[in-house]
Amino acid sequence: MKQISHLDDIPSTPGKFKMDKSPYNRLRWHSSLAKLTFWSFIFLALIFIFFFRSPSSSTPQSLSDPSRRYLQNYSWGGAAWEKRVRSSARIRSRNGMSVLVTGAAGFVGTHVSAALKRRGDGVLGLDNFNDYYDPSLKRARQALLERAGVFIVEGDINDEALLRKLFEVVAFTHVMHLAAQAGVRYAMENPSSYVHSNIAGLVSLLEVCKSANPQPAIVWASSSSVYGLNTKVPFSEKDRTDQPASLYAATKKAGEEIAHTYNHIYGLSLTGLRFFTVYGPWGRPDMAYFFFTRDILKGKSISIFEAANHGTVARDFTYIDDIVRGCLAALDTAEKSTGSGGKKKGPAQLRVYNLGNTSPVPVSDLVSILERLLKLKAKRNILRLPRNGDVQYTHANISLAQRELGYKPTTDLQSGLKKFVRWYLRFYADGKKSGV
Ligand SMILES: NC(=O)c1ccc[n+]([C@@H]2O[C@H](COP(=O)([O-])OP(=O)(O)OC[C@H]3O[C@@H](n4cnc5c(N)ncnc54)[C@H](O)[C@@H]3O)[C@@H](O)[C@H]2O)c1
């Protein structure tokens, strides 16, 4: 009997394959062919699963892969959900409007939603409750709106299927678009969140609005930050806006250009509002007046920035009630969109307004007011303004909004901060339960 040795596997001529003729080896060859077929099948199956289960192929309307990283699965739909949506958006006054408010759990969104509801408009909120700042504050605002009869749908403005569903259930006459990634400095930490919400999200919303029938009129929040490095003050809508100092500002500027495009191509009525440093009760914890209050109360030192040569850093602080009046006036004066079936039928309104207070206050004066209201001395740490997005000075020229919207701010910083501090002390003293 022929001894089978490992030597038989060695080719007689190095570099050439030796034909294997033994039945044993043929059997081995068959079994490795079966193995190969088996593993090829597994490999192909994995590729198949990957392509057919990946989010970008299952939702073709998604805008880009990076943005999908932030799209969570929110549950929506069903008869009970639709009933809540309809009831929240129902108009309860003569000549009222039905408004979809995006970013309704946010600072400005909560105040605008409550004001619209109070005067009998139908209001439906939409918010993704992200954790850019303490989501429990957003939940508290949600509870406040719930009591006022405003339902906030939990979802992302990038979810076009959800937006289409909302327009299927309610023929919104207006959209108040406030959802955005706010904050100037955070853009250096998480730049893609700005692209996701302020650019991709805006396009997603406008895509749905453009094909809605009827198309709604849209009022949306731009920002004073579009004036960027401009030194001519006060800032007027006619001034250049091509020198943004932060990615946040650049995305708001991009939003203004995107608005122009959708107005031009699809006949959407679009009004952009450039807010100037909004403050007040239920405000944003990432803003200086808010965290200064928190840190002064805790006895922690606060950083106050100054520009080169001890230059003053100042802001045109605008009280939330004044901003709300400006938002409502913009909604009330918005003309109808002219398109239908996704096609433009005629020229539509395109507007941009500054909503500020027209009286810039140095940040060090803001701290002095807080010290008086809190009856505590701040531990001031004076630092040079870093080049991370903040500008030295903001000052609004509001004559256009005054003329066309009847906008007239009435709250000075002292009175506005008094209301903020009263709210802050009640809200945080009571374990976040009160504050209304
Ligand atoms: N507060 C200010 O001083 C100020 C100044 C200029 C411009 N703005 C603009 O005004 C608007 C409102 O600002 P705010 O101060 O109320 O901010 P905010 O952060 O309190 O509110 C924004 C809300 O939008 C939600 N949101 C963010 N991305 C979303 C997404 N992809 N889908 C759904 N919801 C999303 C957030 O959860 C948040 O509740 C923003 O567009 C902001 O850029 C604010």
The ligand as an SDF file (V2000), in Angstrom:
LIG
                    3D

 44 48  0  0  0  0  0  0  0  0999 V2000
  -31.6040   82.9030   21.8440 N   0  0  0  0  0  0  0  0  0  0  0  0
  -30.8760   83.7430   21.1260 C   0  0  0  0  0  0  0  0  0  0  0  0
  -30.2380   84.6600   21.6450 O   0  0  0  0  0  0  0  0  0  0  0  0
  -30.8330   83.6170   19.6210 C   0  0  0  0  0  0  0  0  0  0  0  0
  -30.1350   84.5810   18.8990 C   0  0  0  0  0  0  0  0  0  0  0  0
  -30.0880   84.4770   17.5180 C   0  0  0  0  0  0  0  0  0  0  0  0
  -30.7410   83.4600   16.8710 C   0  0  0  0  0  0  0  0  0  0  0  0
  -31.3920   82.5190   17.6060 N   0  0  0  0  0  0  0  0  0  0  0  0
  -32.0930   81.4320   16.8840 C   0  0  0  0  0  0  0  0  0  0  0  0
  -33.4090   81.3580   17.3740 O   0  0  0  0  0  0  0  0  0  0  0  0
  -33.8650   80.0040   17.3390 C   0  0  0  0  0  0  0  0  0  0  0  0
  -34.3500   79.5930   18.7070 C   0  0  0  0  0  0  0  0  0  0  0  0
  -33.2590   79.7050   19.6180 O   0  0  0  0  0  0  0  0  0  0  0  0
  -33.3790   79.3330   21.1470 P   0  0  0  0  0  0  0  0  0  0  0  0
  -32.5770   80.3050   21.8880 O   0  0  0  0  0  0  0  0  0  0  0  0
  -34.7960   79.1070   21.4990 O   0  0  0  0  0  0  0  0  0  0  0  0
  -32.5770   77.9490   21.1360 O   0  0  0  0  0  0  0  0  0  0  0  0
  -32.9440   76.5570   21.8210 P   0  0  0  0  0  0  0  0  0  0  0  0
  -31.7440   75.6980   21.6800 O   0  0  0  0  0  0  0  0  0  0  0  0
  -33.4700   76.7680   23.1830 O   0  0  0  0  0  0  0  0  0  0  0  0
  -34.1140   76.0100   20.9030 O   0  0  0  0  0  0  0  0  0  0  0  0
  -33.9100   75.2540   19.7310 C   0  0  0  0  0  0  0  0  0  0  0  0
  -34.7310   73.9740   19.8530 C   0  0  0  0  0  0  0  0  0  0  0  0
  -34.6160   73.2730   18.6230 O   0  0  0  0  0  0  0  0  0  0  0  0
  -34.5070   71.8880   18.9160 C   0  0  0  0  0  0  0  0  0  0  0  0
  -33.7930   71.2800   17.7860 N   0  0  0  0  0  0  0  0  0  0  0  0
  -32.4900   71.4640   17.4430 C   0  0  0  0  0  0  0  0  0  0  0  0
  -32.1960   70.7310   16.3590 N   0  0  0  0  0  0  0  0  0  0  0  0
  -33.3420   70.0860   16.0010 C   0  0  0  0  0  0  0  0  0  0  0  0
  -33.6740   69.1730   14.9690 C   0  0  0  0  0  0  0  0  0  0  0  0
  -32.7580   68.7730   14.0860 N   0  0  0  0  0  0  0  0  0  0  0  0
  -34.9380   68.7080   14.8990 N   0  0  0  0  0  0  0  0  0  0  0  0
  -35.8730   69.0840   15.7940 C   0  0  0  0  0  0  0  0  0  0  0  0
  -35.6030   69.9400   16.8120 N   0  0  0  0  0  0  0  0  0  0  0  0
  -34.3590   70.4230   16.9110 C   0  0  0  0  0  0  0  0  0  0  0  0
  -33.7450   71.8110   20.2150 C   0  0  0  0  0  0  0  0  0  0  0  0
  -34.0090   70.6310   20.9210 O   0  0  0  0  0  0  0  0  0  0  0  0
  -34.2430   73.0390   20.9530 C   0  0  0  0  0  0  0  0  0  0  0  0
  -35.2900   72.7210   21.8300 O   0  0  0  0  0  0  0  0  0  0  0  0
  -32.6950   79.2020   16.8190 C   0  0  0  0  0  0  0  0  0  0  0  0
  -32.8270   79.0560   15.4310 O   0  0  0  0  0  0  0  0  0  0  0  0
  -31.4940   80.0750   17.1260 C   0  0  0  0  0  0  0  0  0  0  0  0
  -30.4170   79.7990   16.2600 O   0  0  0  0  0  0  0  0  0  0  0  0
  -31.4590   82.5820   18.9600 C   0  0  0  0  0  0  0  0  0  0  0  0
  1  2  1  0
  2  3  2  0
  2  4  1  0
  4  5  1  0
  4 44  2  0
  5  6  2  0
  6  7  1  0
  7  8  2  0
  8  9  1  0
  8 44  1  0
  9 10  1  0
  9 42  1  0
 10 11  1  0
 11 12  1  0
 11 40  1  0
 12 13  1  0
 13 14  1  0
 14 15  2  0
 14 16  1  0
 14 17  1  0
 17 18  1  0
 18 19  2  0
 18 20  1  0
 18 21  1  0
 21 22  1  0
 22 23  1  0
 23 24  1  0
 23 38  1  0
 24 25  1  0
 25 26  1  0
 25 36  1  0
 26 27  1  0
 26 35  1  0
 27 28  2  0
 28 29  1  0
 29 30  1  0
 29 35  2  0
 30 31  1  0
 30 32  2  0
 32 33  1  0
 33 34  2  0
 34 35  1  0
 36 37  1  0
 36 38  1  0
 38 39  1  0
 40 41  1  0
 40 42  1  0
 42 43  1  0
M  CHG  2   8   1  16  -1
M  END
$$$$
